[in-house]
Amino acid sequence: MKKMKILLGASALAIAGFLMVAADHIDAPDVASTSSDITDFYAFQGQNENNIAFVANVQGLLSPMATTSATFDENVLVEINIDTNNDNVEDLVIQAIPRNGKMYFFGPTAPTATGLNSIIMKDATQTVVDITAYGEIAKVTTNSNGIKAFAGPRDDPFFFDFAQYSAILAGDATSFNNPGDDTFSGTNVMSIVVEVPKSMIGGSGTINTWVESKRK
Amino acid sequence: MKTIKIVMTALLVSAVSFNCSSDDDNFTTTPTPTTLDFSGTYNQADQMGRPAVNTVFVSSGSKDGFNTTIPSEQNAAFQGMFQANLMGLSPAFANPGDMNALGQDAAAFTGLLATDVLNVSLDGTTTFYDGTNVLTGRALADDVITVELLLIFGGEDFTENPALSNDNVNANDKPFLASFPYLASAW
């Protein structure tokens, strides 16, 4: 049993080194293990059913020790894109960028230009929240438009027996285990959570949304 | 190690002190963005819509390219690669008429996934899949990996390849919060 654990540990290390990890953790060589690596994206109806909450996580697989010194990068813009007319081109963006210990949110607002390059829409609706430090109670803010914001380290909400999936793909196993082993257990991410009234992102119907990290 | 501890304590103390004083700052003028530098152009590094799409369906040499292709152009650039990789993972999709539980053949399924955006309903339940609603959002507790495994390996009625269609990790390692910011505190 002990030997198996050691083997599993070794294979987990090998996976972290050579393969790409789900959900979007370490998904591609250019962003793996950088401050712009998106790990996950969620969008769901808020506790207030008139709102949608967006969660954008970056910098995955942080151990508790690594989390104590983890920071958001002031050169990395996290941009939530919202398409309201089903052409998969953003009609609105919510931009999040850190400055001096605070996370600044701009939008939802129509961007000056769509696509791969962005400028910060600094005249748009602004929401500012102190970045929560490791170990602190979550600091949240609500602005006068009803937008809620949070930024700081959180438990990685993603769960997956990625080690076994990789073993199956490698031909070293033929099935998942039951119970499985959550590869993301005990790890943290740097998380940005913003909740906005549905009326600001189309009101009704279906939106298409995705998150981008963009570097200056 | 001891030095690290002392430094960390100092950091903690300063963080806590800062926290105390920052409450008072609520009554003073906070710096407006105009005093901060938000200038310049920010260029795309990473992007994501649905979970695990780049990881599972994009071939290793194309992952950075997928991250820097805008969603409206992803289908034309990547659907063929997605279909080939899906058939590699789950060869049954190569059989004529073979479908997933959404009634999609390989072309239709990868045609949906190749445009990597998350569809979100503004009119009610938001879930990746809850047995009734399909692709109306992504909630924190959604077991998105098992849903994707079922759609890849589970066949027309989720019964095929049971050993491959559930990773048997069904929930997060910490409970989520009912209220904002919803995610559990860090470990």
Interface residues (C-beta under 8 A of the other chain):
Chain A: M20 V21 A22 A23 D24 D27 A28 P29 D30 V31 T34 S36 D37 I38 D40 F41 Y42 A43 F44 Q45 G46 Q47 I52 A53 V55 P64 T67 T68 V76 L77 E79 D83 D87 N88 V89 I97 R99 N100 G101 Y104 F106 T114 G115 L116 N117 S118 I119 I120 K122 Q126 V128 D130 A133 Y134 G135 E136 A138 V140 K148 F150 G152 P153 R154 D155 P157 F158 F159 F160 D161 Q164 Y165 I168 T174 S175 F176 N177 N178 P179 G180 D181 D182 F184 S185 G186 T187 N188 S191 V193 E195 K198 I201 G202 G203 S204 G205 T206 I207 N208 T209 W210 V211 E212 S213 K214 R215 K216
Chain B: M8 L12 A15 F18 N19 S22 T30 P31 P33 T34 L36 D37 F38 S39 G40 T41 Y42 N43 Q44 A45 D46 Q47 M48 G49 P51 A52 V53 N54 T55 V56 S60 K63 D64 F66 N67 T68 I70 P71 S72 T115 D116 V117 L118 N119 V120 S121 L122 D123 G124 T125 T126 T127 T136 G137 R138 A139 L140 D143 V144 I145 A163 L164 N166 D167 N168 V169 N170 A171 N172 D173 K174 F176 A178 S179 F180 P181 Y182 L183 A184 S185 A186 W187
